[in-house]
Amino acid sequence: MIRSAYATLLFATVSTLGACATDQADSTTGGGGKADGSAPTIRFADDWSESVSGDLLAGSPVRVSYDLDRLPDCRGSSGGSEVWGASGFASFDGGAPVAFEISHLVNGVVKPVTAQLEIPAGTSSAELWFSSTNIWGCNAYDSNMGANYKFAVHHSAGGAVLSFDADWTESQSEALHAGDAVVVHYDPSRLEQCQASSGGHAGWGITAHYTVDGGTEKTLMVSRADGSTVVAADPTLSIPRGHDLAMWFSASSIYGCNAYDSNMNANYHYTIE
């Protein structure tokens, strides 16, 4: 059975980006991590069922396997090659959509690919939807009748997540203890005044600075390059012994820009229990 499904206006507008297939033979795409099958997989089958193998964990990868028969519209050929493609979109905790490929063009034929995404640290929920398009402007959607496909995201035990979000709020998921492996999630948009690129590559980055009980300052990179921009790297910090963890952040670019996020010079303080 083929079900007609349309995205909401907001998501439909975003969905038109990057949907055409390209001539590649890779079988896995996405935001990094090992594509060895160890990550949990969300499957969208041609019988309109959805299933999840394993638990989706914040700060960890997830694979998305999508049967292209769910998007039969917008298909077409020209000059001996198919000229359509399909894309997936993910929103974590209602944030801005992230696009990913679910098809490649191989020898003129559109083939499915299994995508791999990185779930940001601190995430509690994920929504996915899909679209197909062709060179003549056709767009079709699989979005659970505009509601999108929603999945719960779990947090692994044994360490907190310190989140520094785009809206200038900060949160701590649980108590800090000496020896804990704590994830530091920093949204690069907090220091976007230093964003820069050169030759299609990111030309800036963000560093976390921290001390324990006012001791020696140490640093940790909290961003990583993703093409011409940077995204949150979600690194892990091993909590030293002590009582007070103080953190602040700095951004710098290849053009000499420097900017700071230091809680108005007071730094961000966390109690080590």
C-alpha positions, 0 to 999 in steps of 0.5 A, a space after each residue: 500500500 502506498 500512502 500519500 504523506 506531506 511535510 508541514 510547510 516549514 519542513 517542506 521548504 527545507 526538504 527541497 535542498 540537496 535531494 538529487 542523487 549524485 554519481 557515487 558508489 558509497 553505501 553509507 553517508 552521514 556525520 561520522 563514526 564507524 559504519 560497521 553495523 554497531 550503531 543502532 539502526 532505524 529502518 523504514 520498510 516498504 510496507 510502511 512499518 518503522 523499527 529500531 534495533 538497539 537504543 538511540 543514545 545521546 552523543 552517539 551515532 545512529 544509522 538510518 535505512 530507508 526503502 526508496 519504494 516509500 517514495 515512488 513519485 518524482 521518478 524520471 530519466 533523461 539521456 539514459 540516466 535517472 534524474 531524481 534523488 531522495 534525502 532524509 531530514 532529522 531534527 533533534 529536540 525540535 532544532 534546525 533540520 539536518 539533511 542527509 542522503 538516502 540515495 546515490 546515483 550509480 551508473 545512471 541508476 538511483 540506489 539506496 544508501 544507509 545514512 549515519 548521523 551523530 545524535 548531539 549530546 543532551 538530546 532527548 528526542 529525534 524526528 525524521 522525515 524524507 523527500 524525493 525530487 527531480 530535475 523538473 521540480 517535482 517534490 514528494 514527501 514521507 513525513 508521517 502525514 506531516 507529524 514526522 517520525 518521532 523517536 526517544 533518545 536515551 542517555 548513557 549511564 556513568 557521566 553527565 552532559 554539560 550543555 551550552 545551547 544556542 539560546 544562551 542557556 546552560 544545563 547539567 544533566 546530572 551530578 559530577 563526580 571525580 573520574 566521571 566521563 562528562 560530555 561537553 556540548 557547546 553550540 558554535 552559534 554562541 561564538 559565531 562572530 568568529 566564523 570564517 572559511 577559506 577554500 571551502 574549509 572551516 577557518 575557525 574553531 572553539 576551545 573550552 578552558 577549564 580549571 579545578 579549584 583554581 588550579 592549572 588551566 587545561 583546554 579541550 576542543 569543543 568544535 570540529 570542522 564540517 566542510 566550510 563550517 564547524 559543528 559541536 564536537 561533543 568531547 568527553 572530559 574526565 573530571 579530576 578530583 576537587 570541588 569546583 569545576 570552572 569553564 569558559 570558552 574562546 573562539 579564534 579564526 585564521 583572520 585573527 578574530 578572537 571572542 569569548 564566552 565566560 559568563 560575563 567574566 565570572 566563568 561557568 562553575 559546577 560542583 564536583 561531588 
